[in-house]
Amino acid sequence: MLIKGLGNANERSEQRLDLVIAGDGPDRAELEALSDRLGVREQVHFLGMVDRFTVYQLLTRIDIYAMPSRWEGFASAAVEALGAGNACVFSDIDPFLLPYKNVSLFHRVDDADDLGDRLVELVENPDLRDQYARRGRRLVEDKYTLEAVAGQYVTLYDDILEGERTSD
């Protein structure tokens, strides 16, 4: 989906977008072939397996992070991308819409045209891209730091204990 979205975006925009894919798996040859068929092979960079440090470095060097998932639980990668100050494009599934609705753009699931439109919207509007990047980073700083998450656990445990005390 992301490779197709990239192809659509590059057809619509005068600014060339490149895609970096970190990781490896059994579908890599198929994805490389798809990149060739769509004429975007020069814009798709397959890095293979990289260590966590390299992933974090990459997150600080990109402008847009896209995650066109069909389903997700809590996606740490999404929080990491937002925290690194990336403008993000996610599929419009509840695990993304609910926590990130005001800090990211969304595309319809399995819709490469819509994904391409959102990518073009961000690449051609640097002020909008920066606005979303700032909002996302601020959300992570407010809700997803170690201190914030620890505080949420303390509140949860207090609520559980209070519930047990009142049921006695």
VOBA-1610 file (N, C-alpha, C; in pm, whole numbers, padded with zeros to 5 digits, always signed):
BEGIN
Met+00082-00119+00000Met+00000+00000+00000Met+00087+00126+00000Leu+00192+00123+00079Leu+00278+00242+00089Leu+00354+00267-00042Ile+00398+00162-00107Ile+00467+00178-00235Ile+00370+00232-00340Lys+00249+00182-00342Lys+00147+00233-00435Lys+00114+00378-00403Gly+00102+00410-00274Gly+00075+00548-00233Gly+00186+00642-00277Leu+00310+00595-00264Leu+00424+00675-00309Leu+00416+00700-00459Gly+00385+00594-00535Gly+00372+00610-00679Gly+00266+00712-00715Asn+00151+00704-00648Asn+00043+00801-00672Asn+00085+00942-00636Ala+00153+00956-00524Ala+00198+01089-00480Ala+00297+01147-00580Asn+00390+01065-00626Asn+00491+01116-00720Asn+00430+01150-00856Glu+00319+01089-00892Glu+00248+01127-01015Glu+00180+01262-01002Arg+00137+01297-00880Arg+00058+01418-00858Arg+00140+01539-00816Ser+00260+01516-00768Ser+00338+01626-00712Ser+00464+01652-00795Glu+00502+01777-00802Glu+00628+01810-00867Glu+00747+01781-00775Gln+00720+01767-00646Gln+00825+01734-00551Gln+00835+01581-00540Arg+00952+01530-00560Arg+00972+01385-00555Arg+00976+01338-00410Leu+00901+01234-00383Leu+00903+01172-00251Leu+00985+01044-00261Asp+01062+01017-00157Asp+01135+00892-00145Asp+01078+00815-00027Leu+01088+00684-00034Leu+01038+00596+00070Leu+01153+00512+00123Val+01166+00509+00255Val+01267+00426+00320Val+01193+00315+00394Ile+01231+00191+00364Ile+01171+00076+00430Ile+01281+00003+00508Ala+01269+00006+00639Ala+01363-00066+00725Ala+01298-00197+00766Gly+01373-00303+00758Gly+01321-00434+00793Gly+01335-00528+00675Asp+01301-00651+00698Asp+01316-00752+00594Asp+01213-00859+00618Gly+01190-00940+00520Gly+01095-01049+00535Gly+01072-01120+00404Pro+00982-01216+00406Pro+00960-01299+00289Pro+00898-01225+00170Asp+00840-01109+00192Asp+00776-01034+00084Asp+00867-00931+00018Arg+00992-00923+00060Arg+01080-00819+00008Arg+01095-00826-00144Ala+01119-00944-00199Ala+01136-00956-00344Ala+01011-00911-00418Glu+00896-00944-00363Glu+00769-00902-00423Glu+00753-00750-00418Leu+00793-00690-00306Leu+00785-00544-00293Leu+00883-00474-00386Glu+01001-00531-00401Glu+01097-00475-00496Glu+01043-00483-00639Ala+00980-00596-00673Ala+00921-00612-00805Ala+00807-00512-00827Leu+00726-00490-00724Leu+00618-00392-00733Leu+00676-00252-00757Ser+00782-00218-00687Ser+00849-00089-00707Ser+00895-00075-00852Asp+00949-00182-00908Asp+00992-00180-01048Asp+00873-00160-01141Arg+00765-00237-01119Arg+00646-00226-01206Arg+00585-00087-01203Leu+00586-00025-01086Leu+00526+00109-01072Leu+00621+00221-01113Gly+00745+00186-01145Gly+00841+00287-01189Gly+00894+00375-01077Val+00893+00324-00954Val+00940+00403-00840Val+01060+00338-00772Arg+01122+00243-00837Arg+01232+00169-00774Arg+01344+00261-00725Glu+01371+00367-00799Glu+01476+00461-00759Glu+01437+00541-00635Gln+01308+00549-00605Gln+01261+00626-00489Gln+01235+00539-00366Val+01243+00407-00381Val+01218+00317-00269Val+01351+00257-00225His+01386+00280-00101His+01514+00237-00046His+01489+00127+00058Phe+01525+00005+00022Phe+01509-00110+00111Phe+01638-00125+00192Leu+01629-00101+00321Leu+01749-00105+00406Leu+01777-00244+00462Gly+01679-00330+00463Gly+01696-00460+00529Gly+01687-00441+00679Met+01736-00540+00752Met+01732-00534+00898Met+01831-00430+00948Val+01784-00346+01037Val+01869-00245+01101Val+01844-00250+01251Asp+01941-00205+01328Asp+01925-00207+01473Asp+01838-00091+01520Arg+01797-00097+01645Arg+01706+00004+01701Arg+01765+00144+01693Phe+01893+00156+01720Phe+01959+00286+01716Phe+01944+00347+01577Thr+01964+00268+01474Thr+01952+00316+01337Thr+01808+00358+01307Val+01711+00283+01359Val+01571+00320+01340Val+01545+00459+01400Tyr+01594+00481+01522Tyr+01573+00612+01586Tyr+01644+00723+01508Gln+01761+00695+01455Gln+01829+00794+01371Gln+01746+00826+01247Leu+01693+00723+01184Leu+01610+00744+01065Leu+01490+00831+01097Leu+01427+00806+01211Leu+01308+00883+01249Leu+01339+01031+01264Thr+01462+01065+01300Thr+01496+01207+01315Thr+01537+01270+01182Arg+01550+01189+01078Arg+01595+01241+00948Arg+01485+01247+00842Ile+01370+01191+00870Ile+01263+01191+00771Ile+01167+01307+00799Asp+01085+01339+00701Asp+00988+01448+00715Asp+00847+01396+00742Ile+00815+01282+00684Ile+00680+01226+00694Ile+00691+01078+00726Tyr+00609+01034+00819Tyr+00602+00892+00854Tyr+00463+00844+00818Ala+00454+00734+00745Ala+00323+00680+00707Ala+00311+00536+00755Met+00192+00503+00803Met+00166+00369+00854Met+00026+00326+00805Pro+00020+00267+00685Pro-00111+00232+00625Pro-00162+00095+00669Ser-00179+00077+00797Ser-00220-00052+00852Ser-00368-00081+00829Arg-00399-00208+00821Arg-00539-00251+00817Arg-00592-00267+00959Trp-00505-00305+01050Trp-00543-00320+01192Trp-00417-00302+01276Glu-00435-00261+01396Glu-00325-00239+01491Glu-00382-00250+01632Gly-00293-00280+01725Gly-00322-00259+01865Gly-00262-00123+01898Phe-00203-00112+02013Phe-00129+00011+02043Phe+00003+00002+01966Ala+00027+00094+01875Ala+00145+00090+01789Ala+00255+00180+01845Ser+00353+00119+01909Ser+00467+00195+01962Ser+00537+00272+01851Ala+00545+00214+01732Ala+00612+00280+01621Ala+00546+00414+01588Ala+00415+00421+01600Ala+00344+00547+01573Ala+00383+00653+01677Val+00388+00614+01803Val+00427+00707+01909Val+00572+00752+01889Glu+00658+00660+01852Glu+00799+00694+01828Glu+00812+00793+01713Ala+00736+00773+01606Ala+00742+00865+01492Ala+00690+01003+01531Leu+00580+01007+01603Leu+00526+01136+01649Leu+00625+01204+01743Gly+00682+01127+01835Gly+00776+01182+01932Gly+00904+01235+01867Ala+00941+01177+01754Ala+01060+01223+01682Ala+01033+01350+01602Gly+00908+01395+01603Gly+00874+01520+01535Gly+00840+01503+01388Asn+00785+01387+01354Asn+00743+01364+01215Asn+00596+01397+01197Ala+00563+01458+01084Ala+00423+01464+01043Ala+00385+01322+01005Cys+00267+01277+01047Cys+00230+01137+01025Cys+00101+01125+00944Val+00098+01018+00865Val-00021+00979+00791Val-00051+00835+00831Phe-00169+00816+00887Phe-00211+00684+00932Phe-00339+00644+00859Ser-00365+00515+00854Ser-00493+00469+00803Ser-00601+00505+00905Asp-00723+00517+00857Asp-00832+00566+00942Asp-00898+00454+01024Ile-00815+00383+01100Ile-00866+00280+01190Ile-00868+00337+01332Asp-00958+00284+01414Asp-00976+00338+01549Asp-00848+00348+01633Pro-00758+00247+01630Pro-00637+00261+01712Pro-00550+00381+01673Phe-00570+00436+01554Phe-00499+00559+01515Phe-00589+00681+01530Leu-00714+00669+01487Leu-00805+00785+01491Leu-00827+00836+01632Leu-00849+00744+01725Leu-00884+00786+01861Leu-00773+00866+01929Pro-00650+00817+01934Pro-00548+00895+02005Pro-00483+01007+01922Tyr-00488+00997+01788Tyr-00408+01089+01706Tyr-00492+01177+01614Lys-00623+01187+01637Lys-00710+01255+01541Lys-00675+01402+01519Asn-00618+01468+01614Asn-00586+01610+01597Asn-00440+01636+01566Val-00361+01528+01552Val-00218+01549+01533Val-00164+01482+01407Ser-00252+01419+01328Ser-00207+01345+01210Ser-00310+01356+01100Leu-00269+01320+00980Leu-00362+01305+00869Leu-00395+01158+00854Phe-00511+01130+00794Phe-00558+00993+00780Phe-00605+00965+00638His-00588+00841+00597His-00636+00797+00467His-00724+00674+00486Arg-00810+00650+00388Arg-00897+00533+00394Arg-00812+00406+00381Val-00848+00305+00456Val-00777+00176+00454Val-00777+00120+00312Asp-00661+00071+00270Asp-00643+00008+00139Asp-00671+00101+00022Asp-00660+00231+00042Asp-00685+00327-00065Asp-00555+00402-00095Ala-00481+00352-00193Ala-00351+00411-00228Ala-00365+00551-00285Asp-00477+00580-00352Asp-00500+00715-00404Asp-00515+00814-00289Asp-00594+00777-00190Asp-00615+00864-00074Asp-00485+00882+00004Leu-00410+00774+00021Leu-00279+00784+00086Leu-00189+00878+00008Gly-00184+00863-00123Gly-00103+00952-00206Gly-00145+01098-00190Asp-00275+01122-00184Asp-00325+01260-00164Asp-00275+01319-00032Arg-00280+01239+00076Arg-00234+01289+00206Arg-00083+01316+00203Leu-00007+01230+00138Leu+00138+01252+00127Leu+00167+01381+00051Val+00095+01402-00059Val+00114+01524-00138Val+00075+01647-00055Glu-00034+01636+00019Glu-00079+01747+00103Glu+00033+01790+00199Leu+00101+01694+00258Leu+00208+01728+00352Leu+00335+01773+00282Val+00373+01709+00173Val+00499+01744+00107Val+00490+01882+00040Glu+00373+01919-00006Glu+00359+02048-00074Glu+00323+02163+00019Asn+00299+02132+00146Asn+00263+02236+00244Asn+00353+02224+00366Pro+00475+02277+00357Pro+00569+02264+00469Pro+00516+02321+00601Asp+00438+02429+00594Asp+00383+02485+00718Asp+00284+02388+00783Leu+00200+02325+00702Leu+00106+02226+00754Leu+00183+02106+00810Arg+00285+02062+00737Arg+00367+01950+00783Arg+00431+01982+00918Asp+00485+02102+00932Asp+00546+02142+01059Asp+00443+02152+01170Gln+00324+02201+01136Gln+00217+02213+01235Gln+00181+02075+01290Tyr+00161+01977+01202Tyr+00129+01842+01248Tyr+00245+01780+01326Ala+00366+01805+01281Ala+00483+01751+01352Ala+00490+01806+01495Arg+00467+01936+01511Arg+00469+01997+01645Arg+00357+01942+01733Arg+00238+01931+01676Arg+00124+01878+01752Arg+00151+01735+01800Gly+00204+01654+01711Gly+00232+01515+01746Gly+00336+01503+01855Arg+00441+01581+01842Arg+00547+01578+01944Arg+00493+01623+02078Arg+00411+01727+02077Arg+00352+01778+02201Arg+00261+01671+02265Leu+00184+01600+02183Leu+00100+01492+02237Leu+00185+01386+02306Val+00294+01346+02244Val+00381+01245+02302Val+00442+01296+02432Glu+00485+01421+02433Glu+00544+01479+02553Glu+00443+01487+02667Asp+00315+01508+02633Asp+00211+01520+02735Asp+00160+01384+02784Lys+00150+01286+02693Lys+00081+01161+02729Lys+00167+01036+02730Tyr+00282+01037+02664Tyr+00353+00911+02643Tyr+00497+00909+02693Thr+00538+01007+02772Thr+00670+00998+02833Thr+00664+00893+02943Leu+00780+00848+02989Leu+00782+00750+03098Leu+00709+00804+03220Glu+00730+00931+03250Glu+00666+00991+03367Glu+00514+00993+03350Ala+00468+01031+03231Ala+00324+01039+03208Ala+00260+00901+03215Val+00322+00802+03153Val+00267+00666+03155Val+00270+00610+03297Ala+00378+00634+03371Ala+00386+00588+03510Ala+00273+00652+03591Gly+00248+00779+03570Gly+00139+00848+03639Gly+00003+00788+03606Gln-00015+00748+03481Gln-00141+00684+03441Gln-00158+00549+03512Tyr-00048+00476+03527Tyr-00055+00349+03600Tyr-00088+00373+03746Val-00028+00473+03807Val-00057+00502+03948Val-00205+00534+03964Thr-00259+00615+03875Thr-00401+00649+03880Thr-00487+00525+03863Leu-00452+00440+03769Leu-00526+00316+03746Leu-00524+00228+03872Tyr-00406+00208+03930Tyr-00395+00125+04051Tyr-00473+00187+04166Asp-00465+00319+04181Asp-00543+00385+04286Asp-00693+00361+04266Asp-00739+00370+04142Asp-00881+00347+04113Asp-00921+00204+04146Ile-00835+00108+04110Ile-00863-00032+04139Ile-00870-00055+04289Leu-00771-00003+04360Leu-00769-00021+04506Leu-00889+00047+04571Glu-00925+00165+04524Glu-01040+00237+04579Glu-01168+00157+04555Gly-01179+00096+04439Gly-01295+00011+04407Gly-01305-00108+04499Glu-01191-00167+04534Glu-01190-00282+04625Glu-01225-00240+04766Arg-01181-00120+04806Arg-01213-00072+04941Arg-01362-00044+04955Thr-01425+00009+04852Thr-01568+00041+04861Thr-01655-00082+04848Ser-01601-00192+04795Ser-01682-00314+04781Ser-01676-00400+04907Asp-01590-00364+05003Asp-01579-00442+05127Asp-01695-00420+05219
//
